[in-house]
Amino acid sequence: MAGTVKGVPVPQLATLRRKAGFSQEELARRSGVGRTTIYRLEQGANAHFYTIEKLAKALRTSRKRLMSDTVQGEE
């Protein structure tokens, strides 16, 4: 279908990356996802399921937490 948005946003990516102490480059290395892709996702682009899987594994978190609007413990 033309105009269909693919993937889903990962609004907690930057927050969880920083909490893990990773730079974008380090997360890219650990996840196998390109640094440019990580940058775009942190700017609001949508991620495909397999990308979310790789990022969640590298960050030792769940897909649900990456896609959540808030990170538990935030004020």
HTML snippet that shows the backbone in 3Dmol.js (N, CA, C, O; Angstrom):
<script src="https://3Dmol.org/build/3Dmol-min.js"></script>
<div id="view" style="width:600px;height:400px;position:relative"></div>
<script>
const pdb = `
ATOM      1  N   MET A   1       0.835  -1.170   0.000  1.00  0.00           N
ATOM      2  CA  MET A   1       0.000   0.000   0.000  1.00  0.00           C
ATOM      3  C   MET A   1       0.892   1.250   0.000  1.00  0.00           C
ATOM      4  O   MET A   1       1.776   1.374   0.847  1.00  0.00           O
ATOM      5  N   ALA A   2       0.674   2.147  -0.915  1.00  0.00           N
ATOM      6  CA  ALA A   2       1.477   3.363  -1.021  1.00  0.00           C
ATOM      7  C   ALA A   2       1.236   4.255   0.191  1.00  0.00           C
ATOM      8  O   ALA A   2       0.108   4.384   0.667  1.00  0.00           O
ATOM      9  N   GLY A   3       2.298   4.862   0.678  1.00  0.00           N
ATOM     10  CA  GLY A   3       2.192   5.787   1.794  1.00  0.00           C
ATOM     11  C   GLY A   3       2.113   5.132   3.164  1.00  0.00           C
ATOM     12  O   GLY A   3       1.960   5.826   4.169  1.00  0.00           O
ATOM     13  N   THR A   4       2.214   3.810   3.224  1.00  0.00           N
ATOM     14  CA  THR A   4       2.153   3.113   4.503  1.00  0.00           C
ATOM     15  C   THR A   4       3.462   3.303   5.258  1.00  0.00           C
ATOM     16  O   THR A   4       4.543   3.115   4.699  1.00  0.00           O
ATOM     17  N   VAL A   5       3.360   3.676   6.532  1.00  0.00           N
ATOM     18  CA  VAL A   5       4.543   3.834   7.365  1.00  0.00           C
ATOM     19  C   VAL A   5       4.987   2.451   7.825  1.00  0.00           C
ATOM     20  O   VAL A   5       4.193   1.679   8.362  1.00  0.00           O
ATOM     21  N   LYS A   6       6.259   2.149   7.609  1.00  0.00           N
ATOM     22  CA  LYS A   6       6.787   0.852   8.036  1.00  0.00           C
ATOM     23  C   LYS A   6       7.607   1.023   9.299  1.00  0.00           C
ATOM     24  O   LYS A   6       8.301   2.024   9.474  1.00  0.00           O
ATOM     25  N   GLY A   7       7.520   0.046  10.167  1.00  0.00           N
ATOM     26  CA  GLY A   7       8.273   0.084  11.408  1.00  0.00           C
ATOM     27  C   GLY A   7       7.539   0.874  12.478  1.00  0.00           C
ATOM     28  O   GLY A   7       6.417   1.341  12.284  1.00  0.00           O
ATOM     29  N   VAL A   8       8.209   1.006  13.611  1.00  0.00           N
ATOM     30  CA  VAL A   8       7.642   1.726  14.750  1.00  0.00           C
ATOM     31  C   VAL A   8       8.712   2.624  15.360  1.00  0.00           C
ATOM     32  O   VAL A   8       9.904   2.353  15.215  1.00  0.00           O
ATOM     33  N   PRO A   9       8.299   3.688  16.038  1.00  0.00           N
ATOM     34  CA  PRO A   9       9.278   4.560  16.690  1.00  0.00           C
ATOM     35  C   PRO A   9       9.897   3.872  17.911  1.00  0.00           C
ATOM     36  O   PRO A   9       9.285   2.999  18.526  1.00  0.00           O
ATOM     37  N   VAL A  10      11.094   4.276  18.237  1.00  0.00           N
ATOM     38  CA  VAL A  10      11.789   3.772  19.436  1.00  0.00           C
ATOM     39  C   VAL A  10      12.198   4.987  20.278  1.00  0.00           C
ATOM     40  O   VAL A  10      13.376   5.340  20.339  1.00  0.00           O
ATOM     41  N   PRO A  11      11.218   5.618  20.922  1.00  0.00           N
ATOM     42  CA  PRO A  11      11.464   6.886  21.607  1.00  0.00           C
ATOM     43  C   PRO A  11      12.471   6.806  22.754  1.00  0.00           C
ATOM     44  O   PRO A  11      13.030   7.831  23.142  1.00  0.00           O
ATOM     45  N   GLN A  12      12.712   5.636  23.297  1.00  0.00           N
ATOM     46  CA  GLN A  12      13.623   5.519  24.437  1.00  0.00           C
ATOM     47  C   GLN A  12      15.050   5.151  24.038  1.00  0.00           C
ATOM     48  O   GLN A  12      15.904   4.956  24.904  1.00  0.00           O
ATOM     49  N   LEU A  13      15.313   5.057  22.749  1.00  0.00           N
ATOM     50  CA  LEU A  13      16.639   4.610  22.312  1.00  0.00           C
ATOM     51  C   LEU A  13      17.761   5.483  22.870  1.00  0.00           C
ATOM     52  O   LEU A  13      18.700   4.964  23.472  1.00  0.00           O
ATOM     53  N   ALA A  14      17.680   6.777  22.682  1.00  0.00           N
ATOM     54  CA  ALA A  14      18.754   7.663  23.150  1.00  0.00           C
ATOM     55  C   ALA A  14      18.915   7.586  24.665  1.00  0.00           C
ATOM     56  O   ALA A  14      20.035   7.521  25.172  1.00  0.00           O
ATOM     57  N   THR A  15      17.798   7.592  25.384  1.00  0.00           N
ATOM     58  CA  THR A  15      17.849   7.532  26.850  1.00  0.00           C
ATOM     59  C   THR A  15      18.504   6.241  27.326  1.00  0.00           C
ATOM     60  O   THR A  15      19.391   6.263  28.179  1.00  0.00           O
ATOM     61  N   LEU A  16      18.062   5.119  26.767  1.00  0.00           N
ATOM     62  CA  LEU A  16      18.614   3.827  27.185  1.00  0.00           C
ATOM     63  C   LEU A  16      20.072   3.679  26.761  1.00  0.00           C
ATOM     64  O   LEU A  16      20.867   3.070  27.476  1.00  0.00           O
ATOM     65  N   ARG A  17      20.424   4.230  25.609  1.00  0.00           N
ATOM     66  CA  ARG A  17      21.826   4.188  25.152  1.00  0.00           C
ATOM     67  C   ARG A  17      22.710   4.955  26.128  1.00  0.00           C
ATOM     68  O   ARG A  17      23.770   4.473  26.528  1.00  0.00           O
ATOM     69  N   ARG A  18      22.270   6.144  26.506  1.00  0.00           N
ATOM     70  CA  ARG A  18      23.066   6.949  27.446  1.00  0.00           C
ATOM     71  C   ARG A  18      23.162   6.274  28.802  1.00  0.00           C
ATOM     72  O   ARG A  18      24.231   6.264  29.412  1.00  0.00           O
ATOM     73  N   LYS A  19      22.044   5.699  29.291  1.00  0.00           N
ATOM     74  CA  LYS A  19      22.066   4.999  30.584  1.00  0.00           C
ATOM     75  C   LYS A  19      23.028   3.825  30.560  1.00  0.00           C
ATOM     76  O   LYS A  19      23.621   3.491  31.586  1.00  0.00           O
ATOM     77  N   ALA A  20      23.193   3.192  29.403  1.00  0.00           N
ATOM     78  CA  ALA A  20      24.129   2.079  29.263  1.00  0.00           C
ATOM     79  C   ALA A  20      25.569   2.576  29.146  1.00  0.00           C
ATOM     80  O   ALA A  20      26.511   1.790  29.241  1.00  0.00           O
ATOM     81  N   GLY A  21      25.734   3.889  28.940  1.00  0.00           N
ATOM     82  CA  GLY A  21      27.070   4.460  28.815  1.00  0.00           C
ATOM     83  C   GLY A  21      27.674   4.294  27.435  1.00  0.00           C
ATOM     84  O   GLY A  21      28.895   4.346  27.285  1.00  0.00           O
ATOM     85  N   PHE A  22      26.830   4.093  26.411  1.00  0.00           N
ATOM     86  CA  PHE A  22      27.318   3.879  25.044  1.00  0.00           C
ATOM     87  C   PHE A  22      27.208   5.152  24.219  1.00  0.00           C
ATOM     88  O   PHE A  22      26.249   5.913  24.345  1.00  0.00           O
ATOM     89  N   SER A  23      28.198   5.366  23.380  1.00  0.00           N
ATOM     90  CA  SER A  23      28.077   6.373  22.333  1.00  0.00           C
ATOM     91  C   SER A  23      27.274   5.737  21.201  1.00  0.00           C
ATOM     92  O   SER A  23      27.031   4.531  21.221  1.00  0.00           O
ATOM     93  N   GLN A  24      26.867   6.521  20.229  1.00  0.00           N
ATOM     94  CA  GLN A  24      26.178   5.954  19.070  1.00  0.00           C
ATOM     95  C   GLN A  24      27.091   4.955  18.357  1.00  0.00           C
ATOM     96  O   GLN A  24      26.634   3.909  17.897  1.00  0.00           O
ATOM     97  N   GLU A  25      28.370   5.279  18.270  1.00  0.00           N
ATOM     98  CA  GLU A  25      29.330   4.398  17.612  1.00  0.00           C
ATOM     99  C   GLU A  25      29.450   3.057  18.349  1.00  0.00           C
ATOM    100  O   GLU A  25      29.507   2.001  17.718  1.00  0.00           O
ATOM    101  N   GLU A  26      29.488   3.106  19.674  1.00  0.00           N
ATOM    102  CA  GLU A  26      29.603   1.881  20.462  1.00  0.00           C
ATOM    103  C   GLU A  26      28.349   1.021  20.322  1.00  0.00           C
ATOM    104  O   GLU A  26      28.444  -0.197  20.172  1.00  0.00           O
ATOM    105  N   LEU A  27      27.186   1.645  20.368  1.00  0.00           N
ATOM    106  CA  LEU A  27      25.951   0.888  20.185  1.00  0.00           C
ATOM    107  C   LEU A  27      25.905   0.282  18.785  1.00  0.00           C
ATOM    108  O   LEU A  27      25.456  -0.852  18.616  1.00  0.00           O
ATOM    109  N   ALA A  28      26.356   1.016  17.798  1.00  0.00           N
ATOM    110  CA  ALA A  28      26.400   0.488  16.427  1.00  0.00           C
ATOM    111  C   ALA A  28      27.284  -0.752  16.369  1.00  0.00           C
ATOM    112  O   ALA A  28      26.909  -1.753  15.759  1.00  0.00           O
ATOM    113  N   ARG A  29      28.438  -0.692  16.989  1.00  0.00           N
ATOM    114  CA  ARG A  29      29.366  -1.830  16.987  1.00  0.00           C
ATOM    115  C   ARG A  29      28.757  -3.035  17.694  1.00  0.00           C
ATOM    116  O   ARG A  29      28.839  -4.158  17.196  1.00  0.00           O
ATOM    117  N   ARG A  30      28.153  -2.805  18.845  1.00  0.00           N
ATOM    118  CA  ARG A  30      27.603  -3.899  19.644  1.00  0.00           C
ATOM    119  C   ARG A  30      26.348  -4.522  19.022  1.00  0.00           C
ATOM    120  O   ARG A  30      26.093  -5.714  19.194  1.00  0.00           O
ATOM    121  N   SER A  31      25.571  -3.718  18.305  1.00  0.00           N
ATOM    122  CA  SER A  31      24.293  -4.197  17.768  1.00  0.00           C
ATOM    123  C   SER A  31      24.356  -4.649  16.320  1.00  0.00           C
ATOM    124  O   SER A  31      23.519  -5.435  15.875  1.00  0.00           O
ATOM    125  N   GLY A  32      25.346  -4.155  15.581  1.00  0.00           N
ATOM    126  CA  GLY A  32      25.393  -4.450  14.156  1.00  0.00           C
ATOM    127  C   GLY A  32      24.478  -3.545  13.339  1.00  0.00           C
ATOM    128  O   GLY A  32      24.246  -3.793  12.156  1.00  0.00           O
ATOM    129  N   VAL A  33      23.964  -2.501  13.971  1.00  0.00           N
ATOM    130  CA  VAL A  33      23.121  -1.506  13.299  1.00  0.00           C
ATOM    131  C   VAL A  33      24.016  -0.306  12.987  1.00  0.00           C
ATOM    132  O   VAL A  33      24.825   0.092  13.825  1.00  0.00           O
ATOM    133  N   GLY A  34      23.885   0.264  11.817  1.00  0.00           N
ATOM    134  CA  GLY A  34      24.728   1.388  11.421  1.00  0.00           C
ATOM    135  C   GLY A  34      24.552   2.605  12.318  1.00  0.00           C
ATOM    136  O   GLY A  34      23.456   2.862  12.818  1.00  0.00           O
ATOM    137  N   ARG A  35      25.631   3.350  12.520  1.00  0.00           N
ATOM    138  CA  ARG A  35      25.575   4.545  13.358  1.00  0.00           C
ATOM    139  C   ARG A  35      24.611   5.562  12.778  1.00  0.00           C
ATOM    140  O   ARG A  35      23.902   6.231  13.530  1.00  0.00           O
ATOM    141  N   THR A  36      24.567   5.697  11.472  1.00  0.00           N
ATOM    142  CA  THR A  36      23.636   6.629  10.843  1.00  0.00           C
ATOM    143  C   THR A  36      22.196   6.222  11.128  1.00  0.00           C
ATOM    144  O   THR A  36      21.340   7.078  11.356  1.00  0.00           O
ATOM    145  N   THR A  37      21.930   4.937  11.115  1.00  0.00           N
ATOM    146  CA  THR A  37      20.584   4.447  11.431  1.00  0.00           C
ATOM    147  C   THR A  37      20.227   4.776  12.869  1.00  0.00           C
ATOM    148  O   THR A  37      19.112   5.218  13.148  1.00  0.00           O
ATOM    149  N   ILE A  38      21.160   4.564  13.783  1.00  0.00           N
ATOM    150  CA  ILE A  38      20.916   4.891  15.193  1.00  0.00           C
ATOM    151  C   ILE A  38      20.616   6.376  15.342  1.00  0.00           C
ATOM    152  O   ILE A  38      19.691   6.754  16.061  1.00  0.00           O
ATOM    153  N   TYR A  39      21.383   7.213  14.673  1.00  0.00           N
ATOM    154  CA  TYR A  39      21.147   8.656  14.705  1.00  0.00           C
ATOM    155  C   TYR A  39      19.726   8.970  14.219  1.00  0.00           C
ATOM    156  O   TYR A  39      18.998   9.723  14.867  1.00  0.00           O
ATOM    157  N   ARG A  40      19.338   8.394  13.086  1.00  0.00           N
ATOM    158  CA  ARG A  40      18.011   8.646  12.520  1.00  0.00           C
ATOM    159  C   ARG A  40      16.898   8.174  13.457  1.00  0.00           C
ATOM    160  O   ARG A  40      15.883   8.852  13.623  1.00  0.00           O
ATOM    161  N   LEU A  41      17.100   7.011  14.063  1.00  0.00           N
ATOM    162  CA  LEU A  41      16.097   6.500  15.005  1.00  0.00           C
ATOM    163  C   LEU A  41      15.963   7.415  16.207  1.00  0.00           C
ATOM    164  O   LEU A  41      14.857   7.651  16.692  1.00  0.00           O
ATOM    165  N   GLU A  42      17.082   7.932  16.689  1.00  0.00           N
ATOM    166  CA  GLU A  42      17.042   8.845  17.831  1.00  0.00           C
ATOM    167  C   GLU A  42      16.383  10.176  17.463  1.00  0.00           C
ATOM    168  O   GLU A  42      15.911  10.903  18.337  1.00  0.00           O
ATOM    169  N   GLN A  43      16.353  10.488  16.174  1.00  0.00           N
ATOM    170  CA  GLN A  43      15.706  11.711  15.701  1.00  0.00           C
ATOM    171  C   GLN A  43      14.227  11.497  15.388  1.00  0.00           C
ATOM    172  O   GLN A  43      13.531  12.437  15.004  1.00  0.00           O
ATOM    173  N   GLY A  44      13.737  10.245  15.555  1.00  0.00           N
ATOM    174  CA  GLY A  44      12.315   9.994  15.380  1.00  0.00           C
ATOM    175  C   GLY A  44      11.926   9.081  14.235  1.00  0.00           C
ATOM    176  O   GLY A  44      10.739   8.828  14.030  1.00  0.00           O
ATOM    177  N   ALA A  45      12.898   8.579  13.481  1.00  0.00           N
ATOM    178  CA  ALA A  45      12.575   7.642  12.396  1.00  0.00           C
ATOM    179  C   ALA A  45      12.044   6.337  12.981  1.00  0.00           C
ATOM    180  O   ALA A  45      12.314   6.012  14.137  1.00  0.00           O
ATOM    181  N   ASN A  46      11.300   5.603  12.189  1.00  0.00           N
ATOM    182  CA  ASN A  46      10.753   4.315  12.616  1.00  0.00           C
ATOM    183  C   ASN A  46      11.767   3.196  12.394  1.00  0.00           C
ATOM    184  O   ASN A  46      12.557   3.231  11.451  1.00  0.00           O
ATOM    185  N   ALA A  47      11.728   2.209  13.277  1.00  0.00           N
ATOM    186  CA  ALA A  47      12.635   1.062  13.204  1.00  0.00           C
ATOM    187  C   ALA A  47      11.865  -0.187  12.818  1.00  0.00           C
ATOM    188  O   ALA A  47      10.719  -0.374  13.228  1.00  0.00           O
ATOM    189  N   HIS A  48      12.496  -1.033  12.032  1.00  0.00           N
ATOM    190  CA  HIS A  48      11.926  -2.331  11.688  1.00  0.00           C
ATOM    191  C   HIS A  48      12.124  -3.279  12.870  1.00  0.00           C
ATOM    192  O   HIS A  48      12.997  -3.067  13.712  1.00  0.00           O
ATOM    193  N   PHE A  49      11.305  -4.321  12.920  1.00  0.00           N
ATOM    194  CA  PHE A  49      11.339  -5.289  14.010  1.00  0.00           C
ATOM    195  C   PHE A  49      12.744  -5.856  14.230  1.00  0.00           C
ATOM    196  O   PHE A  49      13.206  -5.923  15.369  1.00  0.00           O
ATOM    197  N   TYR A  50      13.428  -6.267  13.155  1.00  0.00           N
ATOM    198  CA  TYR A  50      14.748  -6.884  13.326  1.00  0.00           C
ATOM    199  C   TYR A  50      15.764  -5.885  13.861  1.00  0.00           C
ATOM    200  O   TYR A  50      16.697  -6.283  14.559  1.00  0.00           O
ATOM    201  N   THR A  51      15.615  -4.612  13.558  1.00  0.00           N
ATOM    202  CA  THR A  51      16.515  -3.582  14.096  1.00  0.00           C
ATOM    203  C   THR A  51      16.254  -3.405  15.586  1.00  0.00           C
ATOM    204  O   THR A  51      17.193  -3.286  16.373  1.00  0.00           O
ATOM    205  N   ILE A  52      14.987  -3.389  15.971  1.00  0.00           N
ATOM    206  CA  ILE A  52      14.636  -3.264  17.387  1.00  0.00           C
ATOM    207  C   ILE A  52      15.187  -4.449  18.172  1.00  0.00           C
ATOM    208  O   ILE A  52      15.685  -4.280  19.285  1.00  0.00           O
ATOM    209  N   GLU A  53      15.100  -5.640  17.600  1.00  0.00           N
ATOM    210  CA  GLU A  53      15.649  -6.846  18.245  1.00  0.00           C
ATOM    211  C   GLU A  53      17.143  -6.681  18.513  1.00  0.00           C
ATOM    212  O   GLU A  53      17.610  -6.950  19.620  1.00  0.00           O
ATOM    213  N   LYS A  54      17.889  -6.241  17.507  1.00  0.00           N
ATOM    214  CA  LYS A  54      19.340  -6.069  17.647  1.00  0.00           C
ATOM    215  C   LYS A  54      19.680  -5.025  18.708  1.00  0.00           C
ATOM    216  O   LYS A  54      20.577  -5.229  19.526  1.00  0.00           O
ATOM    217  N   LEU A  55      18.958  -3.909  18.688  1.00  0.00           N
ATOM    218  CA  LEU A  55      19.216  -2.839  19.654  1.00  0.00           C
ATOM    219  C   LEU A  55      18.868  -3.276  21.068  1.00  0.00           C
ATOM    220  O   LEU A  55      19.619  -3.005  22.005  1.00  0.00           O
ATOM    221  N   ALA A  56      17.743  -3.946  21.228  1.00  0.00           N
ATOM    222  CA  ALA A  56      17.342  -4.413  22.557  1.00  0.00           C
ATOM    223  C   ALA A  56      18.371  -5.383  23.124  1.00  0.00           C
ATOM    224  O   ALA A  56      18.719  -5.306  24.302  1.00  0.00           O
ATOM    225  N   LYS A  57      18.849  -6.284  22.298  1.00  0.00           N
ATOM    226  CA  LYS A  57      19.853  -7.253  22.754  1.00  0.00           C
ATOM    227  C   LYS A  57      21.138  -6.539  23.176  1.00  0.00           C
ATOM    228  O   LYS A  57      21.698  -6.845  24.228  1.00  0.00           O
ATOM    229  N   ALA A  58      21.606  -5.593  22.367  1.00  0.00           N
ATOM    230  CA  ALA A  58      22.838  -4.868  22.681  1.00  0.00           C
ATOM    231  C   ALA A  58      22.691  -4.036  23.950  1.00  0.00           C
ATOM    232  O   ALA A  58      23.648  -3.881  24.709  1.00  0.00           O
ATOM    233  N   LEU A  59      21.494  -3.502  24.182  1.00  0.00           N
ATOM    234  CA  LEU A  59      21.240  -2.680  25.372  1.00  0.00           C
ATOM    235  C   LEU A  59      20.769  -3.493  26.568  1.00  0.00           C
ATOM    236  O   LEU A  59      20.550  -2.947  27.650  1.00  0.00           O
ATOM    237  N   ARG A  60      20.611  -4.808  26.372  1.00  0.00           N
ATOM    238  CA  ARG A  60      20.133  -5.703  27.421  1.00  0.00           C
ATOM    239  C   ARG A  60      18.820  -5.210  28.021  1.00  0.00           C
ATOM    240  O   ARG A  60      18.664  -5.078  29.235  1.00  0.00           O
ATOM    241  N   THR A  61      17.888  -4.947  27.113  1.00  0.00           N
ATOM    242  CA  THR A  61      16.560  -4.484  27.504  1.00  0.00           C
ATOM    243  C   THR A  61      15.537  -5.180  26.619  1.00  0.00           C
ATOM    244  O   THR A  61      15.892  -6.004  25.776  1.00  0.00           O
ATOM    245  N   SER A  62      14.291  -4.850  26.811  1.00  0.00           N
ATOM    246  CA  SER A  62      13.219  -5.459  26.015  1.00  0.00           C
ATOM    247  C   SER A  62      12.816  -4.549  24.855  1.00  0.00           C
ATOM    248  O   SER A  62      13.046  -3.340  24.875  1.00  0.00           O
ATOM    249  N   ARG A  63      12.216  -5.166  23.854  1.00  0.00           N
ATOM    250  CA  ARG A  63      11.671  -4.383  22.740  1.00  0.00           C
ATOM    251  C   ARG A  63      10.614  -3.422  23.275  1.00  0.00           C
ATOM    252  O   ARG A  63      10.541  -2.267  22.857  1.00  0.00           O
ATOM    253  N   LYS A  64       9.799  -3.912  24.202  1.00  0.00           N
ATOM    254  CA  LYS A  64       8.725  -3.098  24.772  1.00  0.00           C
ATOM    255  C   LYS A  64       9.280  -1.834  25.424  1.00  0.00           C
ATOM    256  O   LYS A  64       8.717  -0.750  25.265  1.00  0.00           O
ATOM    257  N   ARG A  65      10.369  -1.972  26.146  1.00  0.00           N
ATOM    258  CA  ARG A  65      10.971  -0.810  26.825  1.00  0.00           C
ATOM    259  C   ARG A  65      11.511   0.199  25.809  1.00  0.00           C
ATOM    260  O   ARG A  65      11.383   1.406  26.014  1.00  0.00           O
ATOM    261  N   LEU A  66      12.111  -0.280  24.720  1.00  0.00           N
ATOM    262  CA  LEU A  66      12.609   0.619  23.679  1.00  0.00           C
ATOM    263  C   LEU A  66      11.475   1.411  23.034  1.00  0.00           C
ATOM    264  O   LEU A  66      11.641   2.579  22.681  1.00  0.00           O
ATOM    265  N   MET A  67      10.333   0.769  22.888  1.00  0.00           N
ATOM    266  CA  MET A  67       9.206   1.393  22.195  1.00  0.00           C
ATOM    267  C   MET A  67       8.278   2.159  23.135  1.00  0.00           C
ATOM    268  O   MET A  67       7.313   2.776  22.685  1.00  0.00           O
ATOM    269  N   SER A  68       8.562   2.125  24.429  1.00  0.00           N
ATOM    270  CA  SER A  68       7.739   2.788  25.428  1.00  0.00           C
ATOM    271  C   SER A  68       7.869   4.312  25.330  1.00  0.00           C
ATOM    272  O   SER A  68       8.890   4.830  24.877  1.00  0.00           O
ATOM    273  N   ASP A  69       6.826   5.015  25.760  1.00  0.00           N
ATOM    274  CA  ASP A  69       6.880   6.479  25.779  1.00  0.00           C
ATOM    275  C   ASP A  69       7.720   7.012  26.923  1.00  0.00           C
ATOM    276  O   ASP A  69       8.237   8.127  26.844  1.00  0.00           O
ATOM    277  N   THR A  70       7.865   6.222  27.999  1.00  0.00           N
ATOM    278  CA  THR A  70       8.674   6.636  29.144  1.00  0.00           C
ATOM    279  C   THR A  70       9.484   5.461  29.657  1.00  0.00           C
ATOM    280  O   THR A  70       9.094   4.303  29.508  1.00  0.00           O
ATOM    281  N   VAL A  71      10.607   5.775  30.258  1.00  0.00           N
ATOM    282  CA  VAL A  71      11.430   4.756  30.889  1.00  0.00           C
ATOM    283  C   VAL A  71      11.084   4.750  32.358  1.00  0.00           C
ATOM    284  O   VAL A  71      11.051   5.803  32.994  1.00  0.00           O
ATOM    285  N   GLN A  72      10.827   3.582  32.902  1.00  0.00           N
ATOM    286  CA  GLN A  72      10.464   3.475  34.308  1.00  0.00           C
ATOM    287  C   GLN A  72      11.542   4.107  35.163  1.00  0.00           C
ATOM    288  O   GLN A  72      12.732   3.874  34.957  1.00  0.00           O
ATOM    289  N   GLY A  73      11.115   4.913  36.129  1.00  0.00           N
ATOM    290  CA  GLY A  73      12.050   5.590  37.006  1.00  0.00           C
ATOM    291  C   GLY A  73      12.321   7.031  36.592  1.00  0.00           C
ATOM    292  O   GLY A  73      12.962   7.782  37.328  1.00  0.00           O
ATOM    293  N   GLU A  74      11.822   7.425  35.391  1.00  0.00           N
ATOM    294  CA  GLU A  74      11.978   8.813  34.967  1.00  0.00           C
ATOM    295  C   GLU A  74      10.924   9.668  35.637  1.00  0.00           C
ATOM    296  O   GLU A  74       9.848   9.185  35.991  1.00  0.00           O
ATOM    297  N   GLU A  75      11.233  10.921  35.805  1.00  0.00           N
ATOM    298  CA  GLU A  75      10.253  11.821  36.431  1.00  0.00           C
ATOM    299  C   GLU A  75       9.589  12.656  35.375  1.00  0.00           C
ATOM    300  O   GLU A  75       8.730  13.480  35.689  1.00  0.00           O
TER     301      GLU A  75
END
`;
const viewer = $3Dmol.createViewer("view");
viewer.addModel(pdb, "pdb");
viewer.setStyle({}, {cartoon: {color: "spectrum"}});
viewer.zoomTo();
viewer.render();
</script>
